[in-house]
Every structure is written in structure tokens, then in C-alpha cells.
Amino acid sequence: MPMQKFDLIRPFYDAEINEGIRSSVNHPMMKALMNFTFPTVADEVWKEQLLKTHSIRDFQCNFIYQSIQKVLEKSSDGLTTSGFEKLEKNTAYLFISNHRDIILDTSLLNAALFEHGLVMTASAIGDNLVKKAFLLTLSKLNRNFLVQRGLSPRELLQSSKLMSEYIGQLLLRENRSVWIAQREGRTKDGNDATHPGVLKMLAMAADEPNLMDYFKKIKVVPVSISYEYDPTDALKMPQLKAEANNEIYIKEKNEDFMTLLSGIMGQKKHIHIHVGDVLDSELDLIHSEFDNANKQIQALAQSIDDSILTSYKLWPTNYIAYDLLHGTNTYSNQYTDIEKAVFERRLEKRIDAQSEFEVQGILAMYANPVVNKRKYEHGN
């Protein structure tokens, strides 16, 4: 009998999939999703196929993968990938990635893993995003596990221990890859940085005297995801503004859901996913250099950042934003006048051009990946 201690956060087991589908097959949001994915297929046909589904893999491959292809077709100029050929088949990895989009980051990674014949992931999702019953069911059908938000310090400790143990179980006992973001919530300002708290949570399940041995065992793979256009860029402005003024930002009632939809359907142009090397020799070095667990965690966070930032694919939009923000032509050889005009016109439509905060904020969001990459290339 599967362990029941994870019932609060785990996705469905395969034995529960069909029941989950039956409970949601007639939901208007399921109809919207399927009509979007299979526009020429009659409702009774996809319903019949759905009702024959008895495993997460079948649900993901036959339905969600098709949905993602449709999203790419309608809202992007395509997805490119690199690094996947280095991963081994039938092997579980812990993918730690920068986080730009609520749903797509992990969905696109899984699509790429599927296409390369690799183990797909169980993926962390904040429970704030699945408050609606249908979304919770859909997330469990799609192998998401819940990260509990808004807890007291004591509850947070218990929740972190449970999640750490669950991730360890998936990776080491079930041979299931896991995706987790490098920090809580999406990056709002284009500065991708790994939060040591995420690594401390993962380390709670370690039973080795040498902490880095545990991270070796769970096969950490840094992942870098870059979108040419962030469809939620303007939506991030109110929160950035509040933070700049040291105010507590309170989300609107359906804000997470609207952001989720904008991310999926908004224009992204090109998207690239790079998977880095499995961290290995770096972990030996960290172990030999630091005997303090906190310092080891900090060094591990830095190793993940180094991989993500150096392999982040820069687009013309990043270079244009850098030049506009700094009033230079430093990168004018990286974009055309037309690309620059399109970028500027898009900004005018999306933000208040009279607000210096919004203009600077959105330019910095696109320019910061260039700044971060320069540090590695020029050491400045």
C-alpha cells in the first residue's frame, strides 16, 4: 500500500486517474482546454478518449503534450532545446530551473523530455494556484505536487520536511524525475538567482554525513529557460512597484489565474530550454572547500546560478532593452532596426510610457540577463 503521509501534497496515483477524469470531464474548463487542443474533434470523441485513460503518462502524452504543441503553434515562434542529449534514459534527475512562467516552464521541459525519450517530471506547484477544484484535479492528473504557501514558521518547517522526503522518495525510490524552481515564485525582474532556502529544504531528507553526497545522489541538473517576450511582463509591474516602495503587495482576487492564462496564451516569440550538466565534480570541490553546511549550501546555490546564467539564451529583445536602458548602441549588431521598433511599440502598448518606474522596470527585466551574462564573459 502506498505511503499515506504524502496524501496532502502528492498527485494522483495511476489507480485514481480515471476517477479524477470522470469528475472533471464535463467541466467547462476541460471543454475549453480540449476544444483549444483539438479544434476539429467533436466533444463526444475526446470525452470518450479521456474516459479510456488510466495513467498519468497516457493523460500527459495524449492530451497535455498536444495542448502544449497547440500553445507553441499559436503563441510562439517555436521551442528550441539544447543539452538533453547528455541525459541518460530511464534515469531520474532533479531539475532546478529559473522560473518565468507558472505553467509553461515545467510543461515545456516535460514536452522536451518526452521527445527525447527521457523520464518526465513530477513538478512542484504552489497551492495558491490551484484553489479552484478543477485546477487542483488537473494538476494532480498532470503529476504536480503541492507546495503549501502562507504557513506559520512551525507549519512551514513540517511542510518542508514532508516535501523534502517526498522529493527524495520520487527520485531515489520511484525513479521519477522532479522539477522545482530555484526560488519561490517567478522571477519578476529578470535576475535569476537560486534561493538557498530551496536547497535547505531539499537537504532535510539527506541521511549522509556528507551533505554534498546527498546532492550527488539526487542528480541535480540546472535548467535555463528563456522567452524572447515575456507575456506577463507588464503584469509584474504592480508588484515590483510595491516592493520598490517597501509596501506589502496584495494580489487581486483572480490575479494568479489571470497571470496563468496570460502566460499560456500571450505572445512569446522564441523560447529556448538548456539543460546543464549534472552537478558532480562541483560538489566534490564544495565538500573539500567548506566544512560548514550553510556555506556548502551557499556554494551550491552559486554553482546552480553559474550554470543557469551562462547557458541562458539571450534574444534580440534582451540586447535592445540593454541598449535602451543604458542609452548605448553596445549591442546594435545583435538586432535589426525593425526588431527594435517592434519592441518599442510593444512597450508603448503595455505600460504607461509617462511612468519612469514602469519604463525602467520593464527594460531592466529584459536587460538583466545581459548584465548577468556579462559578469561571466567579461568578469565585470
C-alpha positions as CSV (number, residue, x, y, z in Angstrom):
1,M,0.0,0.0,0.0
2,P,1.5,3.4,-0.9
3,M,2.5,5.6,2.0
4,Q,-0.3,7.9,3.1
5,K,1.8,10.5,4.7
6,F,2.1,12.3,1.3
7,D,-1.6,12.3,0.5
8,L,-1.9,16.0,1.2
9,I,0.6,17.1,-1.4
10,R,1.0,14.2,-3.9
11,P,-0.5,13.9,-7.4
12,F,-2.9,11.1,-8.3
13,Y,-1.7,7.5,-8.4
14,D,-2.5,5.8,-11.7
15,A,-5.3,3.9,-10.0
16,E,-7.0,7.2,-9.2
17,I,-6.6,8.8,-12.6
18,N,-9.8,7.6,-14.2
19,E,-11.9,8.7,-11.3
20,G,-10.2,12.1,-11.5
21,I,-11.0,12.4,-15.2
22,R,-14.6,11.3,-14.6
23,S,-15.1,14.0,-12.0
24,S,-13.9,16.8,-14.5
25,V,-14.7,15.6,-18.0
26,N,-17.9,17.7,-18.2
27,H,-16.3,20.8,-16.6
28,P,-16.5,23.9,-18.8
29,M,-12.7,24.4,-18.4
30,M,-12.0,20.9,-19.6
31,K,-14.2,21.6,-22.6
32,A,-12.3,24.8,-23.2
33,L,-8.9,23.0,-23.0
34,M,-9.9,20.2,-25.3
35,N,-11.6,22.4,-27.8
36,F,-8.5,24.5,-27.9
37,T,-6.3,21.4,-28.3
38,F,-8.4,19.5,-30.7
39,P,-10.4,22.2,-32.6
40,T,-11.7,19.9,-35.3
41,V,-12.7,17.0,-33.0
42,A,-16.3,16.6,-31.7
43,D,-16.7,16.8,-27.9
44,E,-18.0,13.2,-27.6
45,V,-14.8,11.9,-29.3
46,W,-12.3,13.5,-26.9
47,K,-14.6,12.7,-24.0
48,E,-14.6,9.0,-25.0
49,Q,-10.8,9.0,-25.3
50,L,-10.4,10.8,-22.0
51,L,-12.6,8.3,-20.2
52,K,-10.4,5.4,-21.5
53,T,-7.4,7.0,-19.8
54,H,-6.0,5.1,-16.8
55,S,-2.5,6.5,-16.3
56,I,-0.8,9.9,-15.9
57,R,1.6,9.1,-18.7
58,D,-1.3,8.5,-21.1
59,F,-3.0,11.7,-20.0
60,Q,0.2,13.7,-20.4
61,C,1.2,12.2,-23.8
62,N,-2.2,12.0,-25.5
63,F,-3.7,15.3,-24.2
64,I,-1.4,17.7,-22.3
65,Y,1.5,17.2,-24.8
66,Q,-0.9,18.0,-27.6
67,S,-2.1,21.1,-25.7
68,I,1.4,22.3,-25.4
69,Q,2.1,21.9,-29.1
70,K,-1.0,24.0,-29.8
71,V,0.1,26.7,-27.3
72,L,3.5,26.8,-29.1
73,E,1.9,27.0,-32.5
74,K,-0.5,29.8,-31.5
75,S,1.7,31.9,-29.2
76,S,5.3,31.4,-30.1
77,D,7.8,31.1,-33.0
78,G,8.8,27.7,-31.7
79,L,10.8,26.0,-28.9
80,T,14.4,25.1,-29.3
81,T,16.4,23.0,-26.8
82,S,20.0,22.0,-26.0
83,G,21.8,19.7,-23.6
84,F,19.1,16.9,-23.5
85,E,21.3,14.5,-25.4
86,K,23.6,14.4,-22.4
87,L,20.9,12.9,-20.1
88,E,20.5,9.2,-19.7
89,K,17.3,7.3,-20.4
90,N,15.4,5.6,-17.5
91,T,17.3,7.9,-15.1
92,A,15.7,10.3,-12.6
93,Y,17.1,13.8,-12.3
94,L,16.3,16.8,-10.1
95,F,15.8,19.7,-12.5
96,I,16.3,23.1,-10.8
97,S,15.4,25.9,-13.2
98,N,14.9,29.6,-13.3
99,H,11.2,30.4,-13.2
100,R,9.5,32.7,-15.6
101,D,6.0,31.2,-16.3
102,I,3.7,29.5,-13.9
103,I,2.6,26.6,-16.1
104,L,4.8,26.6,-19.2
105,D,8.3,26.3,-17.6
106,T,7.6,22.8,-16.4
107,S,5.2,21.8,-19.3
108,L,7.8,22.7,-21.9
109,L,10.5,20.9,-20.1
110,N,8.3,17.8,-19.9
111,A,7.5,18.1,-23.6
112,A,11.2,18.1,-24.4
113,L,11.9,15.2,-22.1
114,F,9.1,13.2,-23.7
115,E,10.5,14.0,-27.2
116,H,14.0,12.8,-26.1
117,G,12.6,9.6,-24.6
118,L,13.6,10.6,-21.0
119,V,11.9,10.3,-17.7
120,M,9.3,13.1,-17.3
121,T,9.0,15.1,-14.1
122,A,6.7,15.4,-11.1
123,S,6.6,19.2,-10.7
124,A,6.2,21.5,-7.7
125,I,3.2,23.9,-7.9
126,G,2.1,26.5,-5.3
127,D,-1.2,25.5,-3.7
128,N,-2.3,29.2,-4.2
129,L,-2.5,28.4,-8.0
130,V,-4.9,25.5,-7.6
131,K,-7.6,26.9,-5.3
132,K,-10.3,26.1,-7.8
133,A,-11.3,22.4,-7.6
134,F,-11.0,21.8,-11.3
135,L,-7.4,23.2,-11.4
136,L,-6.4,21.0,-8.4
137,T,-7.7,17.9,-10.2
138,L,-6.0,18.9,-13.4
139,S,-2.7,19.5,-11.5
140,K,-3.0,16.0,-9.9
141,L,-3.7,14.5,-13.3
142,N,-0.6,16.2,-14.6
143,R,1.8,14.9,-11.9
144,N,2.1,18.2,-9.9
145,F,2.7,18.0,-6.2
146,L,1.7,20.9,-3.9
147,V,4.0,23.4,-2.2
148,Q,2.0,24.8,0.7
149,R,2.0,28.6,0.9
150,G,1.2,31.1,3.7
151,L,2.1,28.8,6.6
152,S,3.3,29.8,10.1
153,P,7.0,29.1,10.8
154,R,6.2,25.9,12.6
155,E,3.9,24.6,9.9
156,L,6.4,25.7,7.2
157,L,9.1,23.5,8.9
158,Q,6.8,20.5,8.9
159,S,5.7,21.1,5.3
160,S,9.3,21.5,4.2
161,K,10.3,18.2,5.8
162,L,7.4,16.4,4.2
163,M,8.2,17.9,0.7
164,S,11.9,17.1,1.1
165,E,11.1,13.5,2.0
166,Y,8.6,13.2,-0.9
167,I,11.1,14.6,-3.4
168,G,13.7,12.1,-2.1
169,Q,11.2,9.2,-2.4
170,L,10.3,10.2,-6.0
171,L,14.0,10.5,-7.1
172,L,15.6,7.6,-5.2
173,R,12.8,5.0,-4.9
174,E,10.3,5.6,-7.7
175,N,12.9,6.7,-10.3
176,R,10.8,9.7,-11.1
177,S,12.5,13.0,-12.2
178,V,11.4,16.1,-10.3
179,W,11.2,19.8,-11.4
180,I,11.5,22.6,-8.8
181,A,12.1,26.3,-9.3
182,Q,15.3,27.9,-8.0
183,R,13.2,30.1,-5.8
184,E,9.6,30.6,-4.5
185,G,7.5,32.4,-7.1
186,R,8.5,33.6,-10.6
187,T,11.4,36.0,-11.2
188,K,9.9,39.4,-11.7
189,D,13.0,41.4,-12.5
190,G,14.9,39.1,-14.9
191,N,17.5,38.4,-12.2
192,D,17.7,34.6,-11.9
193,A,19.1,33.6,-8.5
194,T,18.8,30.3,-6.6
195,H,17.4,30.8,-3.1
196,P,19.4,28.8,-0.5
197,G,16.1,28.1,1.3
198,V,15.1,25.8,-1.6
199,L,18.3,23.8,-1.2
200,K,18.0,23.7,2.6
201,M,14.5,22.2,2.1
202,L,15.9,19.5,-0.3
203,A,18.7,18.7,2.2
204,M,16.3,17.9,5.0
205,A,15.9,14.4,3.6
206,A,19.6,13.8,3.5
207,D,20.9,10.9,5.6
208,E,24.5,11.0,4.5
209,P,27.1,12.6,6.9
210,N,28.4,14.5,3.8
211,L,25.6,16.7,2.6
212,M,27.1,17.0,-0.9
213,D,26.9,13.2,-1.3
214,Y,23.2,13.5,-1.0
215,F,23.0,16.2,-3.7
216,K,25.2,13.9,-5.8
217,K,22.8,11.0,-5.3
218,I,19.7,13.0,-6.4
219,K,21.5,14.2,-9.6
220,V,21.0,17.9,-9.7
221,V,20.6,19.4,-13.2
222,P,20.4,23.2,-13.6
223,V,17.9,24.3,-16.3
224,S,17.8,27.6,-18.1
225,I,14.6,28.7,-19.7
226,S,14.4,31.9,-21.8
227,Y,11.5,33.5,-23.6
228,E,12.1,36.2,-26.2
229,Y,9.0,38.0,-25.0
230,D,7.6,37.5,-21.5
231,P,3.8,37.7,-22.0
232,T,3.3,38.6,-18.3
233,D,6.0,41.3,-18.2
234,A,3.5,44.2,-17.7
235,L,1.6,42.2,-15.1
236,K,4.7,42.1,-12.9
237,M,4.9,45.9,-12.6
238,P,2.5,46.5,-9.7
239,Q,4.3,44.0,-7.5
240,L,7.7,45.5,-8.4
241,K,6.4,49.0,-7.7
242,A,5.0,47.9,-4.3
243,E,8.4,46.3,-3.4
244,A,10.3,49.3,-4.5
245,N,8.2,51.4,-2.1
246,N,8.6,48.9,0.7
247,E,4.8,48.2,0.6
248,I,3.2,44.8,1.1
249,Y,1.8,43.7,-2.2
250,I,-1.7,42.3,-2.1
251,K,-2.8,40.3,-5.1
252,E,-6.2,40.9,-6.7
253,K,-8.8,38.1,-6.3
254,N,-8.1,36.2,-9.5
255,E,-4.7,37.6,-10.3
256,D,-2.8,34.3,-10.2
257,F,-5.3,32.7,-12.5
258,M,-5.2,35.7,-15.0
259,T,-1.4,35.6,-15.0
260,L,-1.5,31.9,-15.6
261,L,-3.8,32.4,-18.6
262,S,-1.7,35.3,-20.0
263,G,1.5,33.3,-19.7
264,I,0.0,30.4,-21.7
265,M,-1.8,32.4,-24.4
266,G,0.3,35.6,-24.6
267,Q,2.9,36.0,-27.4
268,K,6.4,34.7,-26.5
269,K,8.1,34.6,-29.9
270,H,11.1,32.3,-29.5
271,I,11.7,30.0,-26.4
272,H,14.8,28.1,-25.5
273,I,15.5,25.5,-22.8
274,H,19.0,24.4,-22.0
275,V,19.7,21.6,-19.5
276,G,23.1,21.9,-17.9
277,D,25.5,19.1,-16.8
278,V,24.6,17.1,-13.8
279,L,26.5,18.7,-10.9
280,D,29.2,16.3,-9.8
281,S,32.8,17.5,-9.6
282,E,31.5,20.9,-8.3
283,L,30.0,19.1,-5.3
284,D,33.3,17.4,-4.5
285,L,35.0,20.8,-4.7
286,I,32.4,22.3,-2.4
287,H,32.8,19.5,0.1
288,S,36.6,19.9,0.1
289,E,36.4,23.7,0.5
290,F,33.7,24.2,3.1
291,D,33.1,22.1,6.2
292,N,30.1,24.2,7.3
293,A,26.7,23.1,5.9
294,N,25.4,26.7,5.4
295,K,28.5,27.6,3.4
296,Q,28.1,24.4,1.3
297,I,24.5,25.3,0.5
298,Q,25.6,28.9,-0.5
299,A,28.3,27.5,-2.7
300,L,25.8,25.0,-4.3
301,A,23.4,27.8,-5.0
302,Q,26.2,29.7,-6.7
303,S,27.1,26.6,-8.8
304,I,23.5,26.4,-10.0
305,D,23.4,30.1,-10.8
306,D,26.6,29.8,-12.7
307,S,25.1,27.1,-14.9
308,I,21.8,28.8,-15.4
309,L,23.2,32.3,-16.2
310,T,26.0,31.2,-18.5
311,S,23.7,29.0,-20.6
312,Y,20.7,31.4,-20.6
313,K,19.9,32.2,-24.3
314,L,19.8,35.9,-25.0
315,W,17.4,37.2,-27.6
316,P,17.3,40.5,-29.6
317,T,14.8,41.8,-27.0
318,N,17.4,41.4,-24.2
319,Y,20.0,43.4,-26.2
320,I,17.6,46.1,-27.3
321,A,16.4,46.6,-23.7
322,Y,20.1,46.8,-22.5
323,D,20.9,49.5,-25.1
324,L,17.7,51.5,-24.4
325,L,18.2,51.3,-20.6
326,H,21.8,52.5,-20.8
327,G,21.4,54.8,-23.8
328,T,24.1,52.9,-25.8
329,N,24.5,51.1,-29.1
330,T,26.7,48.4,-27.5
331,Y,24.7,45.5,-28.9
332,S,23.3,47.1,-32.0
333,N,24.9,44.2,-34.1
334,Q,22.6,41.8,-32.2
335,Y,19.3,43.1,-33.5
336,T,17.7,44.9,-36.5
337,D,16.1,48.4,-36.6
338,I,12.8,46.6,-37.3
339,E,13.2,44.4,-34.2
340,K,13.9,47.5,-32.1
341,A,10.9,49.3,-33.4
342,V,8.6,46.3,-32.7
343,F,10.0,46.1,-29.2
344,E,9.4,49.8,-28.5
345,R,5.9,49.7,-30.0
346,R,5.1,46.7,-27.8
347,L,6.3,48.5,-24.7
348,E,4.2,51.6,-25.5
349,K,1.1,49.4,-25.7
350,R,1.7,47.6,-22.5
351,I,2.9,50.2,-20.0
352,D,2.5,53.8,-19.1
353,A,5.2,55.5,-21.1
354,Q,5.0,58.5,-18.7
355,S,5.9,56.4,-15.7
356,E,9.7,56.3,-15.5
357,F,9.4,53.4,-13.0
358,E,7.5,51.3,-15.4
359,V,9.7,52.1,-18.4
360,Q,12.9,51.5,-16.4
361,G,11.4,48.4,-14.7
362,I,10.4,46.6,-17.8
363,L,13.6,47.5,-19.6
364,A,15.6,46.2,-16.7
365,M,13.6,42.9,-16.7
366,Y,14.8,42.2,-20.2
367,A,18.2,43.7,-19.8
368,N,19.3,42.0,-16.6
369,P,20.0,38.6,-18.3
370,V,22.6,40.5,-20.5
371,V,24.1,42.2,-17.4
372,N,24.3,38.8,-15.6
373,K,25.9,37.1,-18.6
374,R,28.5,39.9,-19.0
375,K,29.7,39.1,-15.5
376,Y,30.8,35.7,-16.7
377,E,32.2,36.8,-20.1
378,H,34.0,39.9,-19.0
379,G,34.4,39.4,-15.3
380,N,32.8,42.7,-14.6
